[in-house]
């Protein structure tokens, strides 16, 4: 399956998972949701790997460690910013990961000298972020500065995590192993949050069903996203990732009665245009491009 299609499907599953998280938040705290979401992923991936006779041992444990650290810290900081920032602001700051990624790649290209960044792809990423800002209309109050900085740090660490996913894919690590170690890190951080806050809640049939749905959707989406970053262009995937906002916005309108504004509709159009443009650019790769460059891949 092409990387672009994998990324679109992953964003759809993540958006669907977001609906389940919103519903589950009435029964569980954020740390519990992170814990159970990751725990479901660990159990599923252990079962699949054993059934297929695949090993979870990795020849590059350090790479998995740093990917897990950056990814889980990004998730923890995102939840921290969500605790006091408006959800629109927190989500926008987290979606700056694509902009940070473009900046990291430009800086890497300058340092390497021989590597190039397609400026059209950078422009597409920035266009998509303008669309995100129009949809979410973020605002930060004076007393929310530290939470805003946490949200910015979340986006930056997410960018590093996505680049590390790309590197792991290039190193030959299978998707299930990458997602397994990330889920393991999520279990650890989620458990620490719950133990620190002491927020254990009793289960109900509805609550367990929502937690299972979150875990299944998250695991499938992570596998697709990891595969997409492993075989596709980094900045193309970053641009297509903005479609998650479109899917979430549609869910909000259909399920929670959120009425779209004119600026939100313009933003959705920009996001769709950015995703389509990124796909077209990836299919028209110039022969002079270096296929082995992480900047172009």
C-alpha positions in Angstrom: 0.0 0.0 0.0 1.4 3.5 -0.9 2.8 5.6 2.0 0.3 8.4 1.2 -2.7 6.1 1.5 -1.3 4.6 4.7 -1.0 8.1 6.2 -4.5 9.1 5.3 -5.9 5.9 6.9 -3.7 6.4 10.0 -5.1 10.0 10.4 -8.6 8.7 10.1 -8.0 6.0 12.7 -6.4 8.6 15.1 -9.4 10.9 14.7 -11.8 8.0 15.4 -9.6 7.2 18.4 -10.0 10.8 19.5 -13.8 10.4 19.6 -13.4 7.4 21.9 -10.9 9.3 24.1 -13.4 12.1 24.5 -16.1 9.7 25.5 -13.8 7.7 27.8 -12.7 10.9 29.6 -16.0 10.9 31.4 -14.9 7.6 33.1 -11.1 7.8 33.3 -8.3 10.3 33.8 -5.8 11.1 31.1 -3.0 9.0 32.7 -5.3 6.0 32.9 -6.3 6.3 29.2 -2.6 6.6 28.2 -1.8 3.5 30.3 -4.6 1.3 29.0 -4.2 2.5 25.4 -0.5 1.5 25.5 -1.1 -1.7 27.4 -3.6 -2.9 24.7 -0.9 -2.2 22.1 1.8 -4.1 24.0 -0.5 -7.2 24.4 -1.6 -7.2 20.8 1.9 -6.8 19.4 3.3 -9.5 21.7 0.6 -11.9 20.6 1.1 -11.1 16.9 4.8 -11.5 17.1 4.6 -14.8 18.9 1.9 -16.1 16.5 4.1 -15.2 13.5 7.3 -16.4 15.1 8.8 -12.9 15.0 11.3 -11.7 17.6 10.9 -8.5 19.6 14.6 -8.4 20.2 16.2 -5.5 18.4 19.8 -4.9 17.2 19.3 -1.1 17.8 18.0 -0.8 21.3 19.4 2.7 21.7 17.5 4.0 18.7 14.3 2.6 20.2 15.1 4.1 23.5 15.4 7.6 22.2 12.4 7.2 19.9 10.3 6.0 22.9 11.7 8.8 25.2 10.9 11.6 22.7 7.5 10.1 21.7 6.3 9.5 25.3 7.6 12.8 26.6 5.8 14.5 23.7 2.6 12.7 24.7 3.1 13.6 28.4 3.7 17.3 27.6 0.7 17.4 25.3 -1.5 16.1 28.2 0.1 18.6 30.5 -0.7 21.5 28.1 -4.2 20.1 27.6 -4.9 20.4 31.4 -5.0 24.2 31.3 -4.9 25.4 27.7 -8.0 25.5 25.4 -8.1 22.3 23.4 -7.8 24.2 20.2 -4.6 25.9 21.3 -3.0 22.6 22.6 -3.8 20.8 19.4 -2.4 23.6 17.3 0.8 23.6 19.2 1.1 19.9 19.0 0.5 20.0 15.2 3.5 22.3 14.9 5.5 19.1 14.8 5.4 19.2 11.0 6.8 22.7 11.0 9.5 21.7 13.4 10.2 18.7 11.2 10.7 20.9 8.2 13.0 23.2 10.1 15.0 20.3 11.4 15.4 18.9 7.9 16.4 22.3 6.5 19.0 22.6 9.3 20.2 19.1 8.6 20.5 19.9 4.9 22.6 23.0 5.6 24.9 21.0 7.9 25.3 18.1 5.4 25.9 20.4 2.5 25.0 17.8 -0.2 21.4 17.1 1.0 18.5 19.2 -0.4 15.1 20.1 0.9 12.4 20.6 -1.7 11.2 24.1 -0.9 7.8 23.3 -2.4 7.3 20.6 0.3 8.2 23.1 3.0 5.7 25.5 1.6 3.1 22.8 1.6 3.7 22.0 5.3 3.4 25.7 6.2 0.2 26.0 4.1 -1.2 23.0 6.0 -0.4 24.6 9.3 -2.1 27.8 8.3 -5.2 25.7 7.7 -4.9 24.1 11.1 -4.7 27.5 12.7 -7.8 28.7 10.9 -9.7 25.6 12.0 -8.7 25.7 15.6 -8.3 29.5 16.1 -5.8 29.2 19.0 -5.5 31.7 21.9 -3.2 31.8 24.9 -3.8 33.9 28.0 -1.0 35.5 30.0 -1.2 33.0 32.9 -1.0 30.1 30.5 2.5 30.8 29.2 4.2 27.8 30.8 1.5 25.5 29.4 2.0 27.0 26.0 5.7 26.4 26.2 4.9 22.8 27.1 2.7 22.5 24.0 5.5 23.9 21.9 8.0 21.4 23.4 5.5 18.6 22.7 5.4 19.5 19.0 9.2 19.7 18.9 9.6 16.3 20.5 7.0 14.8 18.3 9.0 16.0 15.3 12.1 14.3 16.6 10.1 11.1 17.2 8.8 11.1 13.7 12.3 11.6 12.3 13.5 8.7 14.5 10.7 6.5 13.2 11.9 7.3 9.6 15.5 6.4 10.7 14.4 3.1 12.3 12.5 2.2 9.2 15.6 2.9 7.0 17.6 0.7 9.5 15.3 -2.2 8.7 13.3 -2.3 11.9 9.8 -3.7 11.3 6.8 -1.6 12.1 5.5 -4.0 14.8 8.8 -3.7 16.8 8.9 0.1 16.6 5.3 0.4 17.8 5.9 -2.2 20.5 8.7 -0.3 22.2 6.8 3.0 21.9 3.7 1.3 23.5 6.0 -0.1 26.2 7.2 3.4 27.0 3.6 4.6 27.1 2.7 1.9 29.7 5.6 3.0 31.8 4.8 6.7 31.7 1.1 6.1 32.0 1.6 4.0 35.1 3.9 6.6 36.7 1.2 9.3 36.1 -1.5 7.1 37.6 0.6 6.1 40.6 1.7 9.7 41.2 -1.8 11.1 41.0 -3.5 8.1 42.6 -6.3 8.2 40.1 -7.7 4.7 39.7 -11.3 4.4 38.6 -13.6 1.4 38.7 -14.4 -0.2 35.3 -17.8 -0.5 33.6 -18.7 -2.4 30.4 -18.9 0.9 28.5 -15.6 2.0 29.9 -13.8 -1.2 29.1 -15.2 -1.2 25.5 -14.0 2.4 25.0 -10.5 1.5 26.3 -10.3 -1.5 24.0 -11.4 0.6 21.1 -8.8 3.3 21.9 -6.0 0.6 22.1 -7.0 -1.2 18.9 -7.4 2.0 16.9 -4.2 3.5 18.3 -2.2 0.4 17.6 -3.5 0.0 14.0 -2.9 3.7 13.3 0.6 3.6 14.8 1.5 0.7 12.6 0.2 2.4 9.5 1.9 5.7 10.4 5.2 4.0 11.1 5.1 2.1 7.8 4.3 5.4 6.0 7.3 7.2 7.6 9.5 4.2 6.8 8.8 4.0 3.1 7.5 7.5 2.2 8.7 11.1 2.1 9.0 12.6 5.5 7.5 16.0 4.6 4.8 14.5 2.5 3.7 12.4 5.5 3.9 15.5 7.7 1.5 17.4 5.3 -0.9 14.5 5.0 -1.0 14.3 8.8 -3.0 17.6 8.9 -5.9 15.6 7.5 -6.5 14.4 11.0 -7.8 17.8 11.9 -10.3 17.6 9.0 -11.5 14.2 10.2 -11.8 15.4 13.8 -13.7 18.5 12.7 -16.2 16.3 10.8 -16.6 14.1 13.8 -17.2 17.1 16.0 -19.9 18.4 13.6 -21.7 15.1 13.2 -21.4 13.7 16.7 -21.1 16.7 19.1 -23.0 19.4 17.2 -20.1 21.7 16.6 -21.1 24.2 14.0 -18.3 25.0 11.5 -17.3 28.6 11.0 -16.3 30.3 7.8 -12.6 30.4 8.9 -12.8 26.7 9.7 -14.2 25.8 6.3 -11.4 27.8 4.7 -8.9 26.0 6.9 -10.2 22.6 5.9 -9.8 23.6 2.2 -6.2 24.6 2.8 -5.5 21.3 4.6 -6.9 19.3 1.8 -5.0 21.3 -0.8 -1.8 20.8 1.2 -2.3 17.1 1.4 -3.1 16.8 -2.4 -0.1 19.0 -3.3 2.2 16.9 -1.2 1.1 13.8 -2.9 1.5 15.3 -6.4 5.0 16.5 -5.5 6.0 13.1 -4.3 4.9 11.5 -7.6 6.9 14.0 -9.6 10.3 13.5 -8.0 13.0 15.0 -10.2 15.7 12.5 -11.4 18.4 14.6 -9.9 17.1 14.1 -6.4 19.1 11.8 -4.2 16.8 8.8 -3.3 18.9 7.9 -0.3 18.6 11.3 1.4 16.4 11.5 4.5 15.8 15.1 3.5 14.1 14.1 0.3 12.7 10.7 1.5 
